[in-house]
């Protein structure tokens, strides 16, 4: 019985995902403009969609150049974008390719995400959010909504 309880607690801990979040509450103004990088995997897209639903204006900047860097092993496509001066906030997302986990995330979006998110105030240079996260798709989006609730004025 004791081993079953320990196994159950361990399983619950693994299913919860792992997140480390630092937030400055009441720091986002919904009337301001956000800059976000183009494209990305699911977390980057989900952040842009969630913020647009909340009334933020999200821009990706104007492409100024595209450079293909090839070192013989890897080929990397680098976009250079012009960020307008009226951008107050910048959101940066680095993420790994999502993994299809039909059993692990069966009732929570089926996809496993691994990501880093940062939101900074471009006027003051303050970092308002740092979030290192892993988890199923739907639980990560729900946590994003709670984080944004806390950050909005």
Beta strands, then each sheet from edge to edge (+ up, - down):
strand 1: 18-23
strand 2: 33-36
strand 3: 57-59
strand 4: 62-70
strand 5: 75-82
strand 6: 87-95
strand 7: 99-100
strand 8: 111-121
strand 9: 127-136
sheet 1: 1+ 9- 8+ 6- 2- 3-
sheet 2: 1+ 9- 8+ 7-
sheet 3: 4+ 5-
end
